[in-house]
Amino acid sequence: MGLFDFFKKKETAPEAQEALDKGLEKTKEGFFSKITKAVAGKSTIDDDVLDNLEEVLVTSDVGVSTTLKIIDRVQSRVAKDKYLSTAELNHLLRDEIQLLLAENNSNDFRNFEYGQHKPYVIMVVGVNGVGKTTTIGKLAHKLKKENLKVVLGAADTFRAAAVDQIKLWAERVGVRVVAQAMGSDPASVAFDTLQSAVANQEDVVIIDTAGRLHNKVGLMNELGKIKNVMQKVVPNAPHEILLVLDGSTGQNAFEQCKQFTEATDVNALAITKLDGTAKGGVVIGISDQFKIPVKYIGVGEKMDDLQLFDKKEFINSLFK
């Protein structure tokens, strides 16, 4: 059984949907006010409307490449159906964005099988300030609620605050943490964490890593060393490399994604802080352009506000 399967059904509960709707409020308000202006005075979807729509999507941080794909799709539908009123634009956009995301693996969790690996090892990467430690804490909470034994590895040893934060979250959630002195070798922390997890027969290991965006070669070497050391304890670890991105940074999130995907084999994304921004369109652009599953989204500050990403629920909520 996959980790995804453990709590997917629970997240369709009304309170989860309410949190998602609330978390996307700022994005919806900004997005639809722009669309309203884009179609002002128009009764049909013509070239002017399409030009205005392109600007709306780009300024909503969907990204230029993904925006052009969406505009092409809308244009094709307009040509095929001959006549489409501006009143139908929202429905048309929702349908085409969902179809676009369905064509990549933005909701493909087949690579995240828990049952085949014990411990299941997650290495978390991302720059400082994106909500990495908070995401780790909330994920540990989510997994513990499913009666999984979780241990955290404080391998971001370059900042004392990072180790302290991990310890605080571990205490708050009620899970173990393995840490060493500040300045210790991160690979050594990861090694000790996995050895400890195996000895204690724990289910999931979550390893924090340094949030520095130094040169690509340095980043690649550091993350590569951590991976190699972990594989001495658990073959094929890490099973998941989760990149945490701050949705409120818009285009900076695209650049960070580019940097980290070039440096290591990222196979899952978590996009945080969507509740505090009108830039939720970044989820659409990143999942389309990088073809890496957006696995989690952060839609609030509560412990349970880290949600599994469901493209259909996300787009439906955006277009409510």
FIDO-509667 format. One record per residue: x, y, z of N, C-alpha, C in turn. Coordinates in steps of 0.1 Angstrom, whole numbers, padded with zeros to 4 digits, always signed. Layout:
FIDO-509667
XYZXYZXYZ
...
END
This chain:
FIDO-509667
+0008-0012+0000+0000+0000+0000+0009+0012+0000
+0005+0023-0008+0013+0035-0008+0010+0044+0003
+0019+0053+0006+0017+0063+0016+0005+0071+0012
+0004+0074-0001-0008+0082-0006-0021+0075-0002
-0022+0062-0003-0034+0055-0001-0038+0056+0014
-0029+0057+0023-0032+0057+0037-0041+0069+0041
-0039+0080+0035-0047+0091+0040-0055+0099+0029
-0055+0093+0017-0062+0100+0006-0077+0101+0009
-0083+0091+0014-0098+0091+0016-0101+0102+0027
-0093+0103+0037-0095+0112+0048-0095+0126+0043
-0087+0129+0033-0085+0143+0028-0096+0148+0019
-0106+0139+0016-0117+0144+0009-0128+0148+0018
-0125+0148+0031-0135+0152+0041-0138+0167+0039
-0151+0171+0044-0155+0185+0042-0145+0195+0048
-0139+0192+0059-0130+0202+0065-0117+0204+0057
-0113+0193+0050-0101+0194+0041-0104+0203+0029
-0116+0201+0024-0121+0209+0012-0122+0223+0016
-0128+0226+0028-0129+0239+0033-0116+0246+0035
-0106+0239+0040-0092+0245+0041-0086+0248+0028
-0089+0239+0018-0083+0242+0005-0090+0254-0001
-0103+0255+0000-0110+0267-0006-0105+0279+0001
-0104+0279+0014-0099+0291+0021-0085+0294+0017
-0076+0284+0016-0062+0286+0012-0060+0292-0001
-0070+0290-0010-0069+0296-0024-0076+0309-0026
-0082+0314-0015-0090+0326-0016-0083+0338-0023
-0071+0341-0019-0064+0352-0025-0061+0350-0039
-0057+0338-0043-0055+0335-0057-0067+0336-0065
-0078+0331-0060-0091+0332-0067-0095+0347-0069
-0094+0354-0059-0098+0368-0059-0090+0376-0070
-0077+0374-0070-0068+0381-0080-0071+0376-0094
-0072+0363-0095-0074+0356-0108-0086+0361-0115
-0097+0360-0108-0110+0363-0114-0113+0378-0116
-0107+0386-0108-0108+0400-0110-0101+0404-0123
-0089+0397-0125-0082+0400-0138-0090+0395-0150
-0096+0383-0149-0104+0378-0160-0116+0387-0163
-0122+0392-0153-0133+0401-0155-0129+0413-0163
-0117+0418-0160-0112+0430-0167-0109+0426-0182
-0104+0413-0183-0099+0409-0196-0111+0408-0206
-0123+0405-0201-0134+0403-0210-0144+0414-0210
-0141+0425-0202-0150+0436-0201-0153+0442-0215
-0166+0443-0218-0171+0449-0230-0172+0439-0242
-0168+0426-0239-0167+0416-0250-0178+0406-0247
-0184+0401-0258-0194+0391-0257-0189+0377-0262
-0179+0377-0270-0173+0365-0275-0158+0364-0272
-0153+0352-0273-0138+0351-0271-0131+0353-0284
-0126+0365-0286-0119+0369-0298-0104+0371-0295
-0097+0375-0305-0082+0377-0303-0078+0386-0292
-0086+0397-0290-0083+0406-0279-0085+0399-0266
-0095+0391-0264-0098+0384-0252-0086+0374-0249
-0082+0367-0260-0071+0358-0258-0058+0365-0254
-0056+0376-0260-0044+0384-0256-0044+0388-0242
-0056+0393-0238-0058+0397-0224-0057+0385-0214
-0062+0374-0219-0062+0361-0210-0047+0357-0209
-0039+0358-0219-0025+0354-0218-0018+0363-0207
-0021+0376-0207-0015+0384-0197-0020+0380-0183
-0033+0377-0182-0038+0373-0169-0031+0361-0163
-0029+0351-0172-0022+0338-0168-0007+0341-0164
-0001+0349-0172+0014+0351-0169+0015+0359-0156
+0007+0369-0154+0008+0377-0142+0002+0370-0130
-0004+0358-0132-0009+0350-0121+0001+0339-0118
+0014+0340-0124+0025+0331-0121+0023+0317-0126
+0015+0315-0137+0013+0302-0143+0026+0299-0151
+0033+0310-0156+0045+0308-0163+0042+0309-0178
+0052+0314-0185+0050+0317-0200+0047+0305-0208
+0056+0295-0206+0054+0282-0214+0041+0276-0212
+0036+0274-0199+0023+0268-0197+0012+0277-0201
+0014+0290-0200+0003+0299-0205+0001+0298-0220
+0012+0297-0227+0010+0295-0242+0003+0282-0245
+0006+0272-0238-0001+0259-0240-0016+0261-0238
-0019+0267-0227-0034+0269-0223-0041+0278-0234
-0034+0289-0238-0040+0297-0248-0042+0290-0261
-0033+0282-0265-0034+0273-0277-0046+0264-0276
-0048+0258-0264-0059+0249-0262-0073+0257-0263
-0073+0268-0256-0085+0276-0257-0088+0281-0271
-0078+0285-0278-0080+0289-0292-0085+0278-0301
-0080+0266-0299-0085+0254-0306-0100+0251-0303
-0103+0252-0290-0117+0250-0287-0127+0260-0293
-0122+0273-0293-0130+0283-0299-0132+0281-0313
-0121+0277-0320-0122+0274-0335-0131+0262-0337
-0130+0252-0329-0138+0240-0331-0153+0242-0328
-0156+0249-0318-0170+0252-0314-0176+0264-0321
-0168+0271-0329-0173+0282-0337-0177+0294-0329
-0185+0292-0319-0189+0304-0311-0189+0300-0296
-0181+0308-0288-0181+0306-0274-0182+0320-0268
-0191+0322-0259-0193+0334-0252-0183+0336-0241
-0180+0348-0237-0171+0351-0226-0176+0345-0213
-0189+0343-0212-0195+0337-0200-0191+0323-0198
-0187+0317-0209-0182+0303-0209-0167+0301-0206
-0160+0313-0205-0146+0312-0204-0141+0305-0192
-0147+0307-0181-0142+0301-0168-0143+0286-0169
-0154+0281-0174-0156+0266-0176-0146+0261-0186
-0144+0268-0196-0134+0264-0207-0120+0263-0201
-0116+0274-0194-0103+0274-0188-0101+0262-0178
-0111+0260-0169-0110+0249-0160-0108+0236-0166
-0116+0233-0177-0115+0221-0184-0101+0219-0190
-0096+0229-0197-0084+0228-0204-0072+0227-0195
-0072+0234-0183-0061+0233-0174-0061+0219-0168
-0073+0213-0165-0073+0200-0159-0068+0189-0169
-0072+0191-0182-0067+0182-0192-0052+0183-0194
-0047+0195-0193-0032+0197-0194-0025+0190-0183
-0029+0192-0171-0023+0185-0159-0024+0170-0160
-0035+0165-0166-0038+0151-0167-0028+0144-0176
-0022+0152-0185-0012+0147-0195+0002+0145-0189
+0005+0151-0178+0018+0148-0172+0015+0140-0159
+0026+0138-0151+0024+0129-0140+0022+0138-0127
+0014+0148-0128+0012+0157-0117+0004+0150-0105
-0002+0139-0108-0009+0132-0097-0005+0117-0097
+0007+0114-0101+0012+0100-0102+0019+0096-0090
+0014+0087-0082+0020+0084-0069+0025+0069-0069
+0026+0064-0081+0031+0050-0082+0045+0048-0077
+0053+0058-0077+0067+0057-0073+0068+0058-0058
+0057+0061-0051+0059+0063-0036+0053+0052-0028
+0058+0040-0031+0052+0028-0024+0058+0026-0010
+0050+0026+0000+0055+0024+0013+0058+0010+0016
+0049+0001+0012+0049-0013+0016+0061-0020+0011
+0068-0016+0001+0079-0023-0005+0092-0019+0003
+0092-0008+0011+0104-0003+0017+0101-0001+0032
+0109-0006+0040+0109-0003+0055+0123-0003+0060
+0128+0009+0064+0120+0021+0064+0119+0028+0050
+0109+0035+0048+0107+0044+0036+0114+0057+0039
+0124+0060+0030+0132+0072+0033+0129+0084+0024
+0126+0095+0031+0123+0107+0024+0135+0117+0027
+0141+0122+0016+0151+0133+0018+0145+0146+0013
+0144+0156+0022+0138+0168+0019+0148+0179+0016
+0146+0186+0004+0155+0196+0000+0148+0209-0003
+0155+0220-0004+0149+0233-0007+0157+0244+0000
+0155+0256-0004+0163+0267+0002+0157+0271+0015
+0165+0279+0023+0160+0283+0036+0148+0293+0034
+0138+0292+0043+0127+0301+0042+0115+0297+0035
+0116+0285+0028+0104+0281+0020+0094+0273+0028
+0097+0271+0041+0088+0263+0049+0092+0248+0050
+0105+0245+0048+0110+0232+0047+0108+0224+0060
+0112+0231+0071+0111+0224+0084+0097+0222+0088
+0089+0232+0086+0074+0232+0089+0068+0220+0081
+0071+0219+0069+0066+0208+0060+0070+0195+0066
+0082+0193+0070+0087+0181+0076+0079+0178+0089
+0077+0188+0097+0069+0185+0109+0055+0181+0106
+0048+0188+0097+0034+0185+0093+0033+0172+0087
+0043+0168+0079+0043+0155+0072+0045+0144+0083
+0054+0146+0092+0055+0136+0103+0042+0135+0111
+0036+0146+0113+0023+0145+0120+0012+0137+0112
+0012+0139+0099+0003+0132+0090+0005+0117+0091
+0018+0114+0090+0021+0099+0090+0019+0093+0103
+0022+0100+0114+0020+0094+0127+0005+0092+0130
-0003+0100+0125-0018+0098+0126-0022+0085+0120
-0014+0080+0111-0018+0067+0104-0010+0056+0111
-0006+0058+0123+0001+0048+0132+0014+0043+0126
+0021+0052+0118+0034+0049+0113+0044+0054+0123
+0055+0046+0125+0066+0051+0133+0075+0059+0125
+0077+0072+0129+0085+0081+0121+0097+0086+0129
+0108+0088+0122+0120+0094+0128+0125+0105+0119
+0130+0116+0125+0135+0127+0117+0150+0127+0119
+0157+0131+0108+0171+0133+0108+0175+0147+0106
+0182+0154+0115+0185+0168+0115+0198+0170+0108
+0198+0168+0094+0211+0168+0086+0214+0182+0081
+0205+0192+0084+0209+0206+0081+0217+0211+0093
+0230+0208+0093+0239+0211+0104+0246+0224+0103
+0243+0232+0093+0250+0244+0091+0243+0256+0098
+0231+0254+0103+0224+0264+0110+0219+0258+0123
+0222+0264+0134+0218+0259+0147+0203+0260+0148
+0197+0270+0142+0182+0272+0142+0175+0260+0136
+0181+0255+0125+0175+0244+0118+0174+0232+0126
+0184+0228+0133+0184+0217+0142+0174+0219+0154
+0174+0231+0159+0165+0234+0170+0150+0233+0165
+0148+0238+0153+0134+0237+0148+0129+0223+0146
+0138+0215+0141+0135+0201+0139+0132+0194+0152
+0140+0197+0162+0138+0191+0176+0124+0196+0181
+0121+0209+0179+0108+0214+0184+0096+0207+0177
+0097+0205+0164+0087+0198+0157+0085+0184+0161
+0097+0177+0163+0096+0163+0168+0089+0162+0181
+0093+0171+0190+0086+0171+0203+0071+0174+0202
+0068+0183+0194+0054+0187+0192+0046+0176+0186
+0051+0169+0176+0044+0158+0169+0045+0145+0177
+0056+0144+0185+0057+0131+0193+0065+0120+0185
+0075+0125+0178+0083+0115+0170+0098+0116+0175
+0106+0107+0171+0120+0107+0175+0128+0116+0165
+0139+0122+0170+0148+0129+0161+0162+0125+0164
+0170+0124+0153+0184+0121+0155+0192+0133+0151
+0201+0138+0159+0208+0151+0157+0222+0149+0162
+0231+0157+0156+0245+0158+0161+0248+0173+0163
+0260+0176+0167+0264+0189+0170+0264+0198+0157
+0262+0211+0159+0262+0220+0147+0276+0219+0140
+0276+0218+0127+0288+0217+0119+0292+0203+0116
+0284+0193+0121+0287+0179+0119+0285+0176+0104
+0291+0165+0099+0289+0161+0085+0274+0157+0083
+0267+0163+0074+0253+0160+0072+0251+0145+0068
+0261+0139+0061+0260+0125+0057+0260+0116+0069
+0268+0120+0079+0270+0112+0091+0256+0112+0098
+0250+0124+0099+0236+0124+0105+0227+0115+0098
+0226+0116+0085+0217+0107+0077+0220+0092+0080
+0233+0089+0080+0237+0075+0082+0232+0070+0096
+0235+0078+0106+0230+0075+0120+0215+0073+0121
+0208+0082+0114+0193+0082+0114+0188+0069+0108
+0194+0065+0097+0189+0053+0090+0193+0040+0099
+0205+0040+0104+0209+0029+0112+0199+0028+0124
+0196+0039+0130+0187+0039+0142+0173+0035+0138
+0168+0039+0126+0155+0035+0121+0154+0020+0119
+0164+0015+0113+0165+0000+0111+0165-0007+0124
+0173-0003+0133+0174-0010+0146+0160-0009+0154
+0153+0002+0152+0141+0004+0159+0128+0000+0151
+0131-0006+0139+0120-0010+0130+0110+0001+0128
+0115+0013+0125+0106+0024+0122+0102+0024+0107
+0090+0030+0105+0084+0029+0091+0089+0039+0081
+0091+0052+0086+0094+0063+0077+0106+0071+0083
+0115+0074+0075+0126+0083+0079+0125+0096+0071
+0125+0107+0077+0125+0120+0070+0138+0128+0073
+0146+0130+0063+0159+0136+0064+0159+0151+0060
+0162+0160+0068+0163+0174+0065+0177+0176+0059
+0178+0186+0049+0191+0189+0044+0193+0204+0044
+0205+0208+0042+0209+0223+0042+0201+0230+0031
+0196+0242+0035+0188+0250+0025+0197+0260+0018
+0209+0257+0015+0217+0267+0008+0217+0265-0007
+0215+0276-0015+0216+0275-0029+0230+0279-0033
+0240+0271-0030+0253+0274-0035+0255+0269-0049
+0267+0269-0055+0268+0265-0069+0263+0251-0071
+0258+0248-0083+0252+0235-0086+0261+0223-0084
+0274+0225-0087+0283+0214-0084+0284+0210-0069
+0285+0221-0061+0286+0219-0047+0273+0213-0041
+0262+0217-0046+0249+0212-0041+0248+0197-0045
+0252+0194-0058+0251+0181-0063+0260+0171-0055
+0272+0176-0052+0282+0168-0044+0277+0165-0030
+0271+0175-0024+0267+0174-0010+0255+0164-0009
+0245+0166-0018+0233+0157-0018+0237+0143-0022
+0246+0142-0032+0251+0129-0037+0258+0121-0025
+0266+0128-0017+0272+0122-0006+0262+0116+0004
+0252+0124+0007+0242+0120+0016+0235+0107+0011
+0231+0108-0002+0224+0096-0008+0233+0084-0007
+0246+0085-0011+0255+0074-0011+0257+0067+0003
+0258+0076+0013+0260+0071+0026+0247+0064+0031
+0235+0069+0028+0223+0063+0032+0221+0049+0026
+0226+0048+0013+0224+0035+0006+0233+0024+0012
+0243+0027+0020+0250+0017+0027+0242+0011+0038
+0232+0018+0043+0223+0012+0053+0210+0007+0047
+0204+0015+0038+0191+0011+0031+0193+0012+0016
+0195+0000+0009+0197+0001-0005+0186+0009-0012
+0189+0016-0022+0180+0025-0030+0174+0037-0023
+0179+0039-0011+0175+0051-0004+0182+0064-0010
+0175+0075-0010+0162+0078-0005+0152+0073-0016
+0140+0069-0011+0130+0065-0020+0122+0077-0026
+0123+0087-0018+0116+0100-0022+0125+0112-0020
+0127+0120-0030+0134+0133-0028+0124+0144-0030
+0120+0150-0019+0109+0160-0018+0115+0174-0018
+0112+0181-0029+0116+0195-0030+0105+0204-0025
+0108+0212-0015+0098+0222-0009+0100+0235-0016
+0090+0241-0021+0090+0254-0028+0080+0263-0021
+0083+0276-0020+0074+0286-0015+0066+0292-0026
+0052+0289-0026+0044+0293-0036+0043+0308-0037
+0045+0315-0026+0044+0330-0026+0055+0337-0034
+0066+0330-0037+0077+0336-0044+0075+0336-0059
+0064+0330-0064+0061+0330-0079+0072+0325-0087
+0078+0334-0096+0088+0329-0106+0101+0324-0099
+0104+0329-0087+0116+0324-0080+0114+0309-0077
+0102+0304-0075+0100+0290-0072+0103+0282-0085
+0101+0287-0097+0105+0280-0109+0120+0279-0110
+0127+0290-0106+0142+0289-0107+0147+0280-0097
+0142+0279-0085+0146+0270-0075+0144+0256-0079
+0133+0253-0085+0129+0240-0090+0139+0236-0101
+0143+0245-0109+0153+0242-0120+0166+0239-0114
+0171+0246-0104+0184+0244-0098+0184+0230-0091
+0174+0227-0083+0174+0215-0076+0172+0202-0084
+0164+0203-0095+0162+0192-0103+0174+0189-0112
+0182+0199-0114+0195+0197-0121+0206+0191-0112
+0204+0193-0099+0214+0189-0089+0211+0175-0083
+0199+0171-0083+0195+0158-0077+0182+0153-0083
+0179+0140-0081+0168+0134-0087+0155+0136-0079
+0150+0149-0080+0138+0152-0073+0126+0144-0079
+0118+0137-0071+0107+0130-0077+0094+0133-0070
+0094+0144-0062+0081+0149-0056+0083+0164-0052
+0072+0171-0052+0072+0185-0049+0062+0188-0038
+0066+0197-0029+0056+0203-0019+0056+0218-0021
+0045+0224-0024+0044+0238-0026+0037+0244-0014
+0044+0253-0007+0038+0258+0006+0033+0273+0005
+0027+0277+0016+0023+0291+0018+0013+0296+0007
+0005+0287+0002-0005+0292-0008-0016+0300-0002
-0018+0299+0011-0029+0307+0017-0025+0321+0018
-0012+0324+0018-0008+0338+0020-0005+0346+0007
-0009+0340-0004-0005+0346-0017-0016+0346-0027
-0015+0354-0037-0024+0354-0049-0017+0347-0061
-0006+0340-0058+0002+0334-0068+0001+0319-0069
-0011+0314-0066-0014+0299-0066-0012+0293-0080
-0012+0302-0091-0010+0297-0104+0003+0290-0106
+0012+0292-0097+0025+0286-0098+0025+0271-0097
+0014+0266-0090+0012+0251-0089+0010+0245-0103
+0002+0252-0111-0001+0248-0124+0011+0248-0133
+0018+0259-0133+0030+0260-0141+0041+0250-0138
+0044+0249-0125+0055+0240-0121+0052+0226-0124
+0040+0221-0121+0036+0207-0123+0036+0204-0138
+0033+0214-0146+0033+0212-0161+0047+0212-0166
+0055+0222-0163+0068+0224-0169+0079+0213-0164
+0078+0209-0152+0089+0200-0147+0085+0185-0147
+0072+0183-0150+0067+0169-0151+0071+0161-0138
+0071+0167-0127+0073+0161-0114+0061+0162-0106
+0056+0151-0100+0043+0152-0092+0044+0163-0081
+0034+0172-0081+0032+0180-0069+0025+0171-0059
+0032+0167-0049+0026+0157-0039+0018+0164-0028
+0023+0175-0023+0017+0182-0012+0016+0197-0015
+0005+0203-0009+0004+0218-0009+0001+0222+0005
+0007+0234+0008+0004+0240+0021-0006+0251+0020
-0017+0249+0027-0029+0259+0025-0032+0265+0039
-0023+0265+0048-0026+0272+0061-0016+0269+0071
-0017+0275+0083-0007+0273+0094-0010+0262+0103
-0022+0256+0103-0025+0245+0112-0017+0233+0109
-0016+0224+0119-0009+0211+0117-0014+0203+0105
-0027+0203+0103-0033+0195+0093-0035+0202+0079
-0029+0214+0078-0030+0222+0066-0020+0218+0055
-0013+0207+0057-0005+0202+0046-0013+0191+0039
-0017+0194+0027-0027+0184+0020-0020+0177+0008
-0025+0165+0006-0021+0158-0006-0027+0166-0018
-0019+0168-0028-0024+0176-0040-0032+0167-0049
-0044+0171-0052-0052+0165-0062-0056+0175-0072
-0051+0173-0084-0053+0183-0095-0067+0187-0097
-0076+0177-0097-0090+0180-0100-0096+0188-0089
-0094+0184-0076-0099+0192-0065-0093+0206-0065
-0080+0207-0068-0074+0220-0068-0080+0229-0078
-0081+0225-0090-0087+0233-0101-0101+0236-0099
-0109+0226-0094-0123+0229-0091-0124+0240-0080
-0116+0239-0070-0116+0249-0059-0113+0263-0065
-0103+0263-0073-0098+0276-0079-0109+0282-0088
-0117+0274-0094-0128+0280-0103-0142+0280-0097
-0143+0278-0084-0156+0278-0077-0162+0292-0078
END
